Amino acid sequence: MDYTEIKFDVREDGIATMTLHRPERLNSFSRKMFDEWKDVIARCAFDEKIRVLVVTGEGRAFSSGVDLTVLGSDNLQPPAFRFYYRQAHQAFDDLETLEVPVIAAINGLCYGGGVELALSCDIVLASENATFCLVENQLGAIPASGACNRMIHHVGLAKTKELIITADPIHAAEARRIGLISQVYKHDEFMDRVYTYAERLLKNSPFAMGMAKHVVNMCVNTDMHTGRDIERLAQSVLVQSEDHKEGMAAFFEKRDPDFKGK
């Protein structure tokens, strides 16, 4: 697929970057962007060389969310609208289930669906200039691409309700304080710090990181006993893997492991 609304790059070390590329529209989501985005995730899933995915935005915004021309003006009836949104939501779900660590690099404005995109990633890093806002209530709508359910697991029920109901923006420092994001970096060194963070992950077992992500995602909506069963099942696979054997050998030989993701 030829990409026009995103940019995609893979470094030699296996760190890939997907950059939302509609800066004139604050990187708002279009139908074409969703198609390109899903194609990128499929490439990341099947290319064993890709070890980490960084998601960021072109220009002054990470993303302002869905292009407002999608909301209402297409005259879609509710069943058709729900079908369209199910297709769009697959892009968020594909990121969440991709068994590769995904880092959201919030370089600036992050509104509406942009927040929901960040919540679909595993680790959220932000520039000190970043601002976050679930603005949908001001448009007579709700955030309907994951914020109502994913955000609860980050900041809790009360804060999720507050952010949705008030539609008040918050700055990066506050977003970190409440647990919405992991780290805040100075703007002029932001992407350098993001890639330094990503490079740390290259030292870990790709197989174990992918399995850990899969298990944690499954455990979010299961009872404690089922969660323990899922953990045991995953661990029974990992202890038979080449990465586990290499990790154990490296530990006892006092050297750095050379993981292959198998």
Secondary structure, 3 states (H helix, E strand, C coil): CCCCCEEEEECCCCEEEEEECCHHHCCCECHHHHHHHHHHHHHHHHCCCCCEEEEEECCCEEECCECHHHCCCCCCCHHHHHHHHHHHHHHHHHHHHCCCCEEEEECCEEECHHHHHHHCCCEEEEECCCEEECHHHHHCCCCCCCHHHHCHHHHCHHHHHHHHHHCCCEEHHHHHHCCCCCEEECHHHHHHHHHHHHHHHCCCCHHHHHHHHHHHHHHCCCCHHHHHHHHHHHHHHHCCCHHHHHHHHHHHHCCCCCCCCC
